[in-house]
Amino acid sequence: MNSLAYIYLMRLKNGIKELIKKPAQLIYILFLLGLIIFSLTAGDNRSAETAFRDSAELTAMATALYIVMFLMTVHNGFSKGGAMFTMSDVNLVFPAPLSPSRVLFYGLFRQINTSLLLGLVILFQYGWLSNTYGVSVMVLLSLFLGYVATVFLGQVTAMTIYTLSSSDEGLRKRLHALVWILTALLVLYAGLYVWQFAGDGILSAAAAAANSLVARCFPVGGWLGWVFAASVSGTIFIPGLLAGLAWLALLVGLINISDRDWYEDVLKTAELTQSAVVAQRKGNLEAVPAKVRIGRTGLNKGWGADTFYYKHKIENRRGGLFLLNRSSLIFAVLIIIMSLFMREGGIAAIFAFATYMQLFTTVMGRINKELTIHFIYVVPEPPFAKLVQSLREMLPGALIEAVIIFIPVGFILGLGKADIATCVLARFSFALLFAAGNIIVERFWSGASKMLTIFLYFLIMVVLAAPGLILAVLASSNLMLISENVTVFLMMAIANIPVSFLVLFLCRNMLQHAELNY
Amino acid sequence: MLEIEHVTKKYGKVVANDDISFKVDAGQIAILLGPNGAGKSTIIKCIAGLLRFDGKITIEGHNNKTLEAKKLLGYIPETPSVYDLLTVEEHLEFIRRAYRMEDDGGGKQLLERFELADKKNKLGKELSKGMQQKLSICCAMVHHPRVIIFDEPMVGLDPHAIKEMKALFREQKEAGAALLISTHMIDSVEDYWDATHIMINGGFAATKYNHPDDLQTQSLEELFFAITEKGDVDH
């Protein structure tokens, strides 16, 4: 058997064997599959009379998503290249007597797996897509495949750009400028389009701009958006597919004829990927920026346990996170955009979506990194004090995040001041609750695999959120404070805050009993 | 000063440390010597209070998880753990403040000794692995611990740092500290040790003392290979 095919198949086989050996991972994957199947089957609440929103909005969103994903991946290529190879490939495959072209195809083939995994999140969107736009399973699959193809072609483009320009600063700058100019022209075009047709409504003007010929001719993201739009109307847009294939062929050809030793170019990316994997295994889910402005030095504050808080403030400043981290900001923008499309569902649907997203941002707090380094365990301070001080830095950020999201959302939905205020409070209470869930997992399962930890985290969050949800449901039918929204959000906050503090109190000796999670 | 009594640590069904007992008195250096996977790092982490275990560990009579014990302990981990976004100097300030210590100039001296003074404004992430290890050592020493545990301290260090490290061992011994050093490199422990425990499969296979009354006639190296290679043959 070809040696590269052998490595590929062996990795796949051992991955499956590993699943059987570690039932926790198997359960987690089955749980995820179950969730996908559930969302595909139970998410469809349509009836014959259901009136759907204009599918032009859906195709516009897909095209915009594809273009943004493609540009973000390509942008990475200028500094890091594409993350196609691991360090074991670099150390074992690269020195082997194999043709670089074959190694490249091996990398591309493996990259498809990664792109597929990244696209899974699309499948979870079936519920609202089906109820809002009448999306069928086939259309959802087409959206998923379009996303996978975009990410894949973005990665190959990133690698090509890096390989061609890594040793030529001038070419790198020219290519980077070209990408920025194309992006700026597209944004300018969309802006002018919306401005011109604002009379029809900003939302429909924006959708028309994203569905326009100019947007659909934009490399990769636009073409695949066009293919998706055709699939919504039940046709196959062959030119879009051919353009994608031609793009791939062009990139592979460019790498092969460039006569560049691309092994050296991917080495740096492989090292970065490796360090990111190690960092993730150690619980550090937040990437440290490549360039850090040190600024003022010295803690200058803190004594005993609160030194951790002042240290976190410095780390946040240098990490470019004044109040919100980048992922929180991206999620905030996403939620605000989603609220434009989910207006009919009311604040409850948007709040549920935002809370689901919040699960992922809360898990990235600085305490997770702290728990992987020994200092927090060995410093001679009471464990509860160290725990509270390590959580302190997240509080202002959680409040600001709630305000940033729900004031615009409130305006979009036309909510009253009391509704917005209680919504912000409820959001903040969920931040506390999620942090508490994180603490429970670390307290009892700190040595468990990351996959099991995430699985347990989700389960625990369901249990912790239950009192607030039950109270809110009971109160909404028996009590009316200003409005139903105010009642529901207030009840959730009233339950979530004490539950969070109770968890914190019960886990107060966590640092005494937890195991360092190397 | 440091006393380990019947410590057992299991990871599921795997026994990493099996009923280990030993002690290190003030002014003594004890070595944990053994091949990879013998359980040296596990017992070190148990002493540092980073792992749960069965048995008892005390530092000057205090249970190792109490604040009194933590104040007396210095721990140098196997993998250098530093904060990516703190400068070298801030690491020492952080430890000093967390341990409620006024600045006595000890941190500056440590940085000079380990040739980190000119890197004091470098971020943790900008340091090489060897420099991170040196910083890790400085962090463990800045609060003047009385019991110091080192997990493979020489790995990744340059010759100058190794020389300083050995000098540090001797100084601390003379100053009355208790030192426990885990290593798998026999050459690195030279002759400054008082007791060496050879570890195999989570337990002590032999203990050799560095004084004329010791009953073991073999050298440390001979004893080590006699034990570890016998295990291989038996296996």
Chai-1 contact restraints between the chains, C-beta under 6 A:
chainA,res_idxA,chainB,res_idxB,connection_type,confidence,min_distance_angstrom,max_distance_angstrom,comment,restraint_id
A,V288,B,D84,contact,1.0,0.0,6.0,A-B,restraint_1
A,V288,B,K125,contact,1.0,0.0,6.0,A-B,restraint_2
A,T297,B,T87,contact,1.0,0.0,6.0,A-B,restraint_3
A,L299,B,E93,contact,1.0,0.0,6.0,A-B,restraint_4
A,L299,B,F94,contact,1.0,0.0,6.0,A-B,restraint_5
A,G302,B,R97,contact,1.0,0.0,6.0,A-B,restraint_6
A,W303,B,R97,contact,1.0,0.0,6.0,A-B,restraint_7
A,W303,B,R100,contact,1.0,0.0,6.0,A-B,restraint_8
A,G304,B,R100,contact,1.0,0.0,6.0,A-B,restraint_9
A,T307,B,F94,contact,1.0,0.0,6.0,A-B,restraint_10
A,T307,B,R97,contact,1.0,0.0,6.0,A-B,restraint_11
A,T307,B,A98,contact,1.0,0.0,6.0,A-B,restraint_12
A,K311,B,F94,contact,1.0,0.0,6.0,A-B,restraint_13
A,E315,B,L85,contact,1.0,0.0,6.0,A-B,restraint_14
A,R318,B,L85,contact,1.0,0.0,6.0,A-B,restraint_15
A,G319,B,L85,contact,1.0,0.0,6.0,A-B,restraint_16
A,I373,B,S81,contact,1.0,0.0,6.0,A-B,restraint_17
A,H374,B,L50,contact,1.0,0.0,6.0,A-B,restraint_18
A,H374,B,P77,contact,1.0,0.0,6.0,A-B,restraint_19
A,H374,B,S81,contact,1.0,0.0,6.0,A-B,restraint_20
A,Y377,B,G49,contact,1.0,0.0,6.0,A-B,restraint_21
A,Y377,B,L50,contact,1.0,0.0,6.0,A-B,restraint_22
A,V378,B,K70,contact,1.0,0.0,6.0,A-B,restraint_23
A,V378,B,Y75,contact,1.0,0.0,6.0,A-B,restraint_24
A,V379,B,A98,contact,1.0,0.0,6.0,A-B,restraint_25
A,P380,B,L67,contact,1.0,0.0,6.0,A-B,restraint_26
A,P380,B,K70,contact,1.0,0.0,6.0,A-B,restraint_27
A,P380,B,K71,contact,1.0,0.0,6.0,A-B,restraint_28
A,Q512,B,K65,contact,1.0,0.0,6.0,A-B,restraint_29
A,E515,B,L51,contact,1.0,0.0,6.0,A-B,restraint_30
A,E515,B,R52,contact,1.0,0.0,6.0,A-B,restraint_31
A,L516,B,L50,contact,1.0,0.0,6.0,A-B,restraint_32
